[in-house]
Amino acid sequence: MEDNIEQLNLETTIQDILGTIEREREREIVSRRFGLFDRRETLEQIGELLGITRERVRQLEKVVITKLKAAADGDLPHIKTIEKVFSQHLEQVGKVARVSDITGRLIKGEPSRLDQARVAFLASLAPAIAVIDDNDHFFHAIGLASDHTEKAIRERVNKIIEAISDIGEPTDIKTVAAKVNNPDSKHVEALASISKNIANLHNRWGLAKWPMVNPKNIRDKIYVILHDNKKPMHFSEIAEAIKTSDLKRKDVTTQAIHNELIKDSRFVLIGRGIYALREWGYKKGTVSDVITEILKKEGGPLHRDEIVKRVLKSRRVKETTILLNLQGKDQFKRVAKATYTLAG
């Protein structure tokens, strides 16, 4: 359990490790390059501050980090505790995780940028921890070196991306795990979570470019809400559902939702302000259009009660609205008591 994991004081640990660096200038370089006490700074910024070239800053940084990593095999302060604590957390979450997630577990709360920078720095020194740098394809992450090297982590994530692409639609993580022949679905989920090319929404995993797992615009969010609700909704209900969801950028107006529903062919108006998904079998059209379609399919007269029953399967309207269309539209003709057919 997480409660049984040894505690690690980030502030003290960082100070003690920096204390092993003899020269103040080199401590300054490491602190500023890794953002251990303030924002991260570039080689140029540090060079200007210290009155040396950016290349000299890079050289000094490399020398110091090399020395610290060498000391990690021996007497670097807290290194064994760092490895033990990080490893225990990683074991619990699937052997690999984003730095932000591990930091959140370490400090028991919302991790700050400073906290994350410190965790990333400590992880980079620990021989038992593999580090994945942040780039266009990966979030800043760490993993158990005993299970996979940095290269192996990247390769496994790429195989997961290929598997999801082959599946071709959002699916659960167990299906993805089976596709990559890995019985440990928790590990597969952990690996997928560090990729910027994979997204997860409501336990559906897919490529980040797929709207069902990573809806970016209002229309896609409307689609997700209706899809998950599994039944038609009023546009005001859809707006409220988006506002109270875990989707990103939820500050949408009811009017904006209504406007997007009207524009997108995926959505069908089936009642006063009520919308459904076209893929559920609904078609666009007025109540009289629906009645016409029903009578055409029947190929003959139908009793009004049967017409009402069939219309209500695809439209959320009052029975009186259906009857008024039957009685007031020229395309319908009464051929017997309460029985109608198409005129002409």
C-alpha positions in Angstrom: 0.0 0.0 0.0 1.1 3.6 -0.7 0.8 4.5 3.0 3.6 2.0 3.8 6.1 3.6 1.4 8.9 5.5 3.1 8.6 9.3 3.0 11.0 11.5 1.1 11.6 15.2 1.9 12.3 16.7 -1.5 13.7 20.0 -0.1 16.1 18.3 2.3 17.2 15.7 -0.3 17.9 18.4 -2.9 19.9 20.6 -0.5 22.0 17.6 0.7 22.8 16.5 -2.8 23.7 20.0 -3.9 25.9 20.3 -0.8 28.2 17.6 -2.3 29.1 20.0 -5.2 32.2 21.8 -4.0 32.1 25.0 -6.1 29.3 27.5 -5.7 29.3 28.4 -9.4 28.6 24.7 -10.3 25.9 24.4 -7.7 24.3 27.5 -9.3 24.5 26.1 -12.7 22.8 22.8 -11.7 20.1 24.6 -9.7 19.2 26.9 -12.5 19.4 24.4 -15.3 17.1 22.0 -13.6 14.8 24.6 -12.0 15.3 23.4 -8.5 14.5 26.6 -6.7 12.9 28.8 -9.5 12.1 28.5 -13.1 14.5 26.6 -15.4 17.0 28.8 -17.3 18.7 28.4 -20.6 22.5 28.1 -21.1 22.5 31.7 -22.4 20.7 33.1 -19.4 23.0 31.3 -16.9 26.1 32.3 -19.0 25.1 36.0 -18.9 24.6 35.8 -15.1 27.9 34.1 -14.4 29.9 35.9 -17.1 30.8 32.8 -19.1 29.9 31.4 -22.5 26.9 29.1 -23.0 29.3 26.4 -24.1 31.2 26.7 -20.9 27.9 26.4 -18.9 27.1 23.3 -20.9 30.5 21.8 -20.2 30.4 22.5 -16.4 26.8 21.1 -16.2 27.9 17.9 -17.9 30.9 17.5 -15.6 28.9 18.0 -12.4 26.1 15.7 -13.4 28.6 13.0 -14.4 30.2 13.3 -11.0 26.9 13.1 -9.2 25.8 10.0 -11.2 29.2 8.4 -10.4 28.7 9.1 -6.7 25.2 7.5 -7.0 26.9 4.1 -7.0 28.5 5.0 -3.7 28.0 7.7 -1.2 25.6 10.2 -2.8 23.3 11.4 0.0 19.8 9.7 0.1 20.3 7.9 -3.2 19.3 4.5 -1.9 16.2 6.0 -0.3 15.4 7.9 -3.6 15.6 4.6 -5.5 13.6 2.7 -3.0 10.8 5.3 -2.7 10.6 5.9 -6.5 10.6 2.2 -7.2 7.9 1.4 -4.7 5.6 4.1 -6.3 6.4 2.8 -9.8 5.6 -0.7 -8.8 2.1 0.4 -7.7 1.3 2.3 -10.8 2.5 -0.1 -13.5 6.3 0.3 -13.5 6.3 3.5 -15.5 4.6 6.9 -14.9 4.6 10.6 -15.7 6.8 12.7 -13.5 3.8 14.7 -12.6 1.9 11.6 -11.4 4.8 10.4 -9.3 5.3 13.8 -7.8 1.6 14.0 -6.8 2.0 10.7 -4.9 5.2 12.0 -3.2 3.7 15.2 -1.9 0.2 14.0 -1.5 -1.4 16.8 -3.4 -1.4 18.8 -6.6 2.3 18.9 -7.8 3.8 22.3 -8.5 6.3 22.9 -11.3 9.0 23.2 -8.7 8.2 19.8 -7.1 8.2 18.1 -10.5 11.5 19.6 -11.4 13.0 18.3 -8.2 11.6 14.8 -8.8 12.9 14.8 -12.3 16.4 15.8 -11.2 16.6 13.1 -8.5 15.3 10.5 -10.9 18.0 11.4 -13.4 20.7 10.6 -10.8 19.3 7.3 -9.7 20.7 4.2 -11.5 17.6 2.2 -10.8 15.4 4.7 -12.6 15.0 5.1 -16.4 14.1 8.7 -17.5 12.1 9.7 -20.6 12.5 13.3 -21.4 9.6 15.5 -22.5 9.3 15.9 -26.3 6.6 16.0 -29.0 5.8 12.3 -28.5 6.3 11.7 -24.7 5.5 13.3 -21.4 8.3 13.6 -19.0 8.3 10.2 -17.4 10.3 7.7 -15.3 10.3 3.9 -15.2 11.9 1.0 -13.4 15.3 0.4 -15.1 15.1 -3.3 -13.9 12.1 -3.8 -16.2 13.1 -1.7 -19.2 15.7 0.8 -20.4 14.7 4.2 -21.8 14.9 2.8 -25.3 12.8 -0.2 -24.4 10.1 2.0 -22.9 9.9 4.0 -26.1 9.8 0.8 -28.2 7.0 -0.6 -26.1 4.9 2.5 -26.3 5.3 2.6 -30.1 4.0 -1.0 -30.3 1.0 0.1 -28.3 0.4 2.9 -30.7 0.6 0.5 -33.6 -1.8 -1.9 -31.9 -4.4 0.9 -31.3 -4.0 2.0 -34.9 -4.7 -1.6 -36.0 -7.8 -1.9 -33.8 -9.0 1.2 -35.5 -11.4 2.5 -32.8 -11.4 3.4 -29.1 -11.3 0.3 -26.9 -10.5 -0.8 -23.4 -7.0 -1.3 -22.2 -7.3 -5.1 -21.8 -8.0 -5.4 -25.6 -4.9 -3.2 -26.3 -2.8 -5.4 -23.9 -4.0 -8.6 -25.7 -3.1 -7.0 -29.0 0.5 -6.4 -27.9 0.7 -9.9 -26.2 1.2 -8.4 -22.7 -0.9 -10.1 -20.0 -0.1 -7.2 -17.6 -2.8 -4.7 -18.6 -1.8 -2.3 -15.8 1.7 -2.1 -17.3 0.3 -1.5 -20.7 -2.0 1.3 -19.3 1.0 2.9 -17.6 3.1 2.8 -20.8 0.2 4.3 -22.8 -0.3 7.1 -20.3 3.2 8.6 -20.9 2.6 8.9 -24.7 1.3 12.2 -26.2 0.0 10.2 -29.1 -2.5 8.2 -27.0 -5.5 9.5 -25.1 -7.9 8.0 -22.7 -11.5 9.1 -21.9 -13.9 7.2 -19.7 -11.7 4.1 -20.0 -11.7 4.3 -23.8 -8.2 4.3 -25.2 -7.3 5.5 -28.6 -5.1 7.8 -30.7 -4.9 11.4 -29.5 -6.3 12.5 -32.8 -9.5 10.6 -32.3 -12.4 12.8 -31.1 -14.0 10.1 -29.0 -11.0 10.0 -26.6 -9.7 13.5 -27.1 -12.5 15.8 -28.1 -11.1 19.3 -28.8 -14.0 21.3 -30.3 -17.5 21.8 -29.1 -19.1 19.5 -31.7 -16.9 16.6 -30.7 -17.7 17.2 -27.0 -21.4 17.2 -27.8 -21.0 13.9 -29.6 -19.2 12.3 -26.7 -21.9 13.4 -24.3 -24.7 12.1 -26.4 -22.8 8.9 -27.1 -22.2 8.2 -23.5 -25.7 9.2 -22.4 -27.1 6.7 -24.9 -30.3 8.6 -25.4 -31.5 11.9 -26.9 -31.0 15.1 -24.8 -32.2 18.7 -24.8 -29.5 21.1 -25.9 -29.6 22.8 -22.4 -29.0 19.3 -20.9 -26.0 18.8 -23.2 -24.5 22.1 -22.2 -24.9 21.3 -18.5 -23.4 17.9 -19.0 -20.3 19.4 -20.7 -19.9 21.9 -17.9 -20.0 19.3 -15.2 -17.9 16.7 -17.1 -14.1 16.0 -16.9 -13.6 17.3 -20.4 -11.1 20.1 -21.1 -12.3 23.6 -21.6 -15.8 23.3 -20.4 -16.8 27.0 -20.4 -19.4 26.8 -23.1 -22.6 28.6 -23.5 -26.0 27.0 -24.1 -26.4 29.1 -27.2 -23.0 27.9 -28.6 -24.1 24.3 -28.0 -27.4 24.9 -29.9 -25.6 26.5 -32.8 -23.2 23.6 -33.2 -26.0 21.0 -33.0 -27.7 22.7 -35.9 -24.6 22.8 -38.1 -23.4 19.2 -37.6 -25.0 16.4 -39.6 -24.2 13.9 -36.9 -27.0 15.4 -34.8 -30.7 15.1 -35.6 -33.4 17.4 -34.1 -36.2 15.0 -32.9 -38.2 17.3 -30.8 -38.4 20.8 -29.4 -34.7 21.4 -28.7 -34.1 17.7 -28.3 -31.3 16.1 -30.3 -30.2 12.5 -31.1 -27.3 10.9 -33.0 -27.9 10.1 -36.6 -26.1 6.8 -36.1 -28.9 5.7 -33.8 -31.1 5.5 -36.9 -32.7 8.9 -36.8 -33.1 11.0 -40.0 -33.5 14.7 -40.4 -36.9 16.1 -41.3 -40.1 17.5 -40.0 -43.0 15.5 -38.4 -44.8 15.5 -41.8 -41.6 14.2 -43.4 -41.5 11.3 -40.9 -45.2 10.5 -41.5 -44.6 10.5 -45.2 -41.7 8.1 -44.8 -43.8 5.8 -42.6 -46.7 5.7 -45.1 -44.3 5.1 -48.1 -42.7 2.2 -46.3 -46.1 0.8 -45.4 -47.3 1.0 -49.0 -50.9 1.7 -48.0 -53.2 3.3 -45.4 -52.6 3.2 -41.7 -54.7 3.9 -38.6 -53.8 7.2 -37.0 -52.9 5.4 -33.7 -50.3 3.3 -35.5 -48.9 6.3 -37.3 -48.6 8.1 -33.9 -46.9 5.1 -32.4 -44.3 4.9 -35.2 -43.6 8.6 -35.3 -42.9 8.7 -31.6 -40.2 6.1 -32.1 -38.1 8.8 -34.0 -39.5 12.1 -32.7 -40.1 13.5 -29.2 -43.3 15.5 -29.9 -46.8 15.6 -28.6 -49.4 13.3 -30.1 -51.5 16.4 -31.0 -48.6 17.7 -33.1 -48.7 14.4 -35.1 -52.5 14.6 -35.5 -52.4 18.2 -36.6 -49.9 17.3 -39.4 -52.1 14.4 -40.5 -55.2 16.5 -40.7 -53.7 19.8 -41.9 -51.2 18.7 -44.6 -52.2 18.3 -48.2 -49.9 15.3 -48.7 -52.1 13.1 -46.4 -55.6 11.9 -47.2 -58.1 10.3 -44.9 -59.5 7.1 -46.5 -61.6 5.7 -43.7 -62.4 6.6 -40.0 -59.1 7.7 -38.4 -57.2 6.0 -41.3 -54.8 7.9 -43.5 -52.7 7.4 -46.7 -50.6 9.5 -49.0 -52.5 11.8 -51.2 -52.1 11.2 -55.0 
